[in-house]
Amino acid sequence: MNMPSIQIFPSANYGIILEMKSAMKREHLFLGILLLIGFHSQAQQTIFASMKDAVKAGDAKDLATHFHTSIDLNLEGEVNTYSKTQAEFVLRDFFKKHTPTEFSIVHTGSSKGGLQFAIGKYQSGTDSYNVLMRVREVDKVFLIHEMSFTKE
């Protein structure tokens, strides 16, 4: 077992030196935590990047490549579970009726169970929707299990 070493310096400022070392350790720990958060946030942005692009383009076919074999889909309060193919057709109709003019992801996060999520804003003309995408890793690929478009 490695014990932390304490260096003793003959000085009247002994307490100051120990306090400075303690502060530097806390600073390094804080910087390490910030780096981990940054890497985690960057990883989440990478997970959702192509999904975001597909929604922004209103491309149901491209978006469907990110679907799990079945997906819970909530479109304006109508909630159903669809197969990957069915969900593609339902979203194709939604995108035709509500053509996207803008889409951005405003927040990403994860649950303790490994579920990743993104919250976005979808704009179609004068209509605005809150979008929720929940993804889970399946065979080293993140797939959408749930998607929701709720009108503001």
Protein Blocks (a to p, Z undefined) as FASTA:
>chain_A
ZZddddddddfklmmmmmmmmmmmmmmmmmmmmmmmmmmmmmmmmmmmmmmmmmmnopak
lmmmmpcfbdcddeehiacdddfklmmmmmmmmmmmmccfbdcdfbdcddfkopacdddd
ddehjbccddddddddeehiacdfbdcdddZZ
